[in-house]
Each structure stands twice: as structure tokens, then as C-alpha cells.
Amino acid sequence: SVYADDTVPLVSHTNQFTVIDEELATYGRFSGGRVKISKCEVCPLGTWRSRDIRSRFNGVEGTKILGLYFGTNYDANWSILLTKFKSKLEHYKKSSATSLFSKVLILNTFMLPVLWYAMKVLEPPVSFLSEIERLCLEYIWAGKKWVRKEFVFAPTENGGLGVRHPRVQTLSFRMRMLQKVIGPS
């Protein structure tokens, strides 16, 4: 993964560290740029966490890549997102949106998309998804239960309000990823 000046190589074997070193040297020869080794990190994930990895890069237990935490800080992704979502929710509760459909539009356009980036990459915990659903319902109903939960998240063409369901959206992201990996035959 490469974005601006952040490069995130993923390796499946320790011999690949030499390939990374060679690529960085080649980059330096052509660009005149240098990689600051003190800013480079190795973050072992999965079964690699228990391995003794020898490299000239700094070893870390957790790291942040493109705004998302991996390793020991993984759970911070969900607490930070929940805080952002609640903050936006408080802001929009003060708006003059009173109809169910205007509240659905606010949820789908301004509030729920805050979650999509992380949910495309990471698997959200069930407790996080349940809390987001609860907050959405609380916002829609505003103390009065107008429609059953199932109809809040059901598509409008099926008689629902059309709030994008976080669990369904997560599954949709997984399906799109699989389609890209498999590709057209």
C-alpha cells in the first residue's frame, strides 16, 4: 500500500526484508530521496506476533496505517469511531430536522459514512454495530417509537425508511472486495 509518503509493505516471509531494502535503495538512486530508517517500523500481526523478527527496522506492538490502528491498538478504532459518531449525532439532534425522512437523509448522508472507511478494511465488533444501530434508532425515534426496528433499516421500496444498516453495509463491503479479487473470468 502506498499513499503520499507512506509505504506499507506486507511480507509473508522474513527473506522479503531484503527485497524491501533493495527496493528502497533503487527508489533512492532514481529519486534522490532517502528513507529515514528511524521512522520505519515492523509490526507483526497474526501468528507473527510470537516470532522473533530480526530486521534493521524498529519493532512495534501496534501501529497506525492510513488512519487505522493495527496490532495492540486495534480496539481504539472502534472507540474513536463511536466517539465521532456520537459527536455528529449530538450536532444533528440540534438541527431542525423533525420528519423521519429528513432524519434518515441526515443519517445516510452525514453520519453513517463516517464509519464506512474503517468498516471497509476492518471487521467491526458486534457490540460496536449494536451500539451504532441503537443510536440510529434513538435518533430516528426521538423518544417516540414510530416504526418497528426492521422497517427503519428496510429499503424504501420494501416499505422501510431506508437507513443504511451497518451490518448489511459491512457484508456489502466484503462482497465487493471478493468480486474485485475474483474478478471477471
Sequence and secondary structure as in RCSB ss.txt:
>XXXX:A:sequence
SVYADDTVPLVSHTNQFTVIDEELATYGRFSGGRVKISKCEVCPLGTWRSRDIRSRFNGVEGTKILGLYFGTNYD
ANWSILLTKFKSKLEHYKKSSATSLFSKVLILNTFMLPVLWYAMKVLEPPVSFLSEIERLCLEYIWAGKKWVRKE
FVFAPTENGGLGVRHPRVQTLSFRMRMLQKVIGPS
>XXXX:A:secstr
 EETTEE    SSTTHHHHHHHHHHHHHHHH     GGG EE   GGGGGS    SSEE SEEEETTEEEETTTT
HHHHHHHHHHHHHHHHHHTSS  SHHHHHHHIIIIITHHHHHHHHHS   HHHHHHHHHHHHHHHHTTS  S HH
HHHS GGGTS     HHHHHHHHHHHHHHHHH   
